[in-house]
Amino acid sequence: MEKLEREIRESKFSELMNKHFAASSIPKGLYCLSLRLTDEYSSNAHARRQLPSPELLPVLSNNSYHHFVLSTDNILAASVVVNSAVQSSLRPEKIVFHIITDKKTYAGMHAWFALNPVSPAIVEVKGVHQFDWLTRENVPVLEAVENHHGIRNYYHGNHLAGANLSNTTPRTFASKLQARSPKYISLLNHLRIYLPELFPNLDKVVFLDDDIVIQRDLSPLWEIDLWGKVNGAVETCKGEDEWVMSKHFRNYFNFSHPLIAKHLDPDECAWAYGMNIFDLRSWRKTNIRETYHYWLKENLKSNLTMWKLGTLPPALIAFKGHIHPIDPSWHMLGLGYQSKTNIEKAKRAAVIHYNGQSKPWLQIGFEHLRPFWT
């Protein structure tokens, strides 16, 4: 009996490990799509046409429009975000999408939106290499993160080595694996901390993750008064779903570390990345970026012992005191790791978020939650 239980337990951990690798890889279809579109960019003049057209360039810095920012290297996911926003909007002619991607995906991303316009909305596609401000001098911490041997080994190494599985629950192990997604050391994932510099002429933007679907008109977000705060976000410590909506600082930080214990409160409410209203005017009066860099450096110096989960922990610190809570109906989380998502609530949510490993474009996505995205 004991042997059988051990085998079942080992099988569960093996299943979780395979799921992690499935979530970290690029499906063949997405890879081929990007290659085909890159080829189209090089051979088809229509795929290279200027985005947006020259007469619409002034709109990119016109604050009377609703500006969305999306940072991604997933062309299909970007298309879903943009199309769902336009289809759900009562005034799509007011929408401007600023899509930022990496150098290898730029040609394919540009080709897709050039060949599949979402008029009357406006789309701009830029590669990180096209932003003059994104030089090595301005992002030294992120360069260190991407090249640090210990970091790369942590995210790409043997995740079972040194893990005491006999004292670890499958749920805890799954959470640790999710924290080891290679995307967390990507510059694209950290770009949101540089929004005031990347868009110097804009006053307010809504930043979106690429694993979301928009189901309601989001224009009222620009009418929300943030009362001088920088970041309008949904708090994740209050809600009926005890797994998804029960996150406090203790869930993200190691409070046995003296610096963490000294500066943070374990009971403080966490908030969600993925659909955020950023007041860039208020942000420019703060030291949020510098605080973010400082804590990234401290975590590097501590050999990643202060936290283990990507961009949210340093942001929880950097935006401390700068958060304005918004109604939870604007942003529903957990569709990528919570199979018991309330379907009726998901239908009513303005934005649904497939945060977690089970993305809807992967075979490991939850079948009953995929139709929202499809």
Buried (B, 14 or more C-beta within 10 A) or exposed (E): EEEEEEEEBEEBBEEBBEBBEBBBEEBEEBEEBBEEBBBBBEEBEEBBBEBBEEEBEEBBEBBEBBBBBBBBBBBBBBBBBBBBBBEBBEEBEBBBBBBBBBEEBBBBBBBBBBBEBBEEBBBBBBBBEEBEEBEEEBBEBBEEBBEBEEBBEBBEEEBEEEBEEEEBEEEEBBBBBBBBBEBBBBBBBBBBBBBBBBBEEBBBBBBBBBBBBBBBBBBEBBEBEBEEBBBBBBBBBEBEBEEBBEBBBBBBBBEEBEBBEEEBEEEBBBBBBBBBBBBBBBBBEBEBBEBBBBBBBBBBEBEBEBBBBBBBBBBBBBBBEBBBBBEBEBBBBBBBBBEEBBEEBBEEBBBBBBBBBBBBBBEEBBEEBBEBBE
